[in-house]
Amino acid sequence: MSFSLIIGEDMKIAIDGPAGSGKSTIAKLLSKKLNFEYIDTGALYRAITYIIKTENLDAEDEENISNIIKNTNFRFHNNKIYVNEICIESEIRKNSISKNVSDVAALPFIRNLVNSVIRKIVDISENIILDGRDIGTVVLPDAELKIFLDATPGIRAKRRYLELLDKNESISLKEIKEEIIQRDYIDSNRDVAPLRKAVDAIVILTDDLNIQEVVDKIYNLLNNDL
Ligand code: DC
């Protein structure tokens, strides 16, 4: 297979991987470099978790949550998520959301709601990068390029720890590592659309690579025969 970087060709790139593998950081930089749209699909699961938490909803109450979500406007602007025109980017990154989001994302009706939001954005975009857990397998099975980013749990925990430290959230490295392992477990073992590498995805292990090296690796893949 070979790719050429012709903008306007309706190219879709899927980036999947576990928590802390660097998906969002890489996808953001790559989308900028390629001038592609970008959807952080995890942000949608986080936003719904945030709504459930702040509105004190019962996560299993499918009818009520479906009604609320169908009447809610989700929008990305400058890589930040807006819900009914209010930016909730910093709220959804808090550890209180990270701790609960995997359970919410395991509910099939929530996945359907998120996928219909994603579909609407994909349908009006020409070239797009999506990152998540089931992009290459379920959301964009026909993506021209599928990447599976991975890193060992210790490295991923350290990255998340430094991110949270930067935001003045106090949590120990040990706790983060335990939470990451727990989230990997829930994300990989749910019945619907579990975290999986698509058979045709290219695996990139990021333990020993810095952000720019990963971006360059993917960019080079787009320009070379695979
Ligand atoms: O990438 P993240 O940590 O922001 O993702 C938040 C959660 O959402 C994570 O527990 C897995 C879930 N998720 C998912 O199930 N499917 C996706 N396409 C994206 C995220």
Boltz pocket constraint, residues with backbone or C-beta under 6 A from the ligand:
constraints:
  - pocket:
      binder: B
      contacts: [[A, 17], [A, 19], [A, 20], [A, 41], [A, 42], [A, 43], [A, 45], [A, 46], [A, 98], [A, 101], [A, 102], [A, 105], [A, 106], [A, 131], [A, 132], [A, 133], [A, 134], [A, 135], [A, 183], [A, 187], [A, 193]]
      max_distance: 6.0
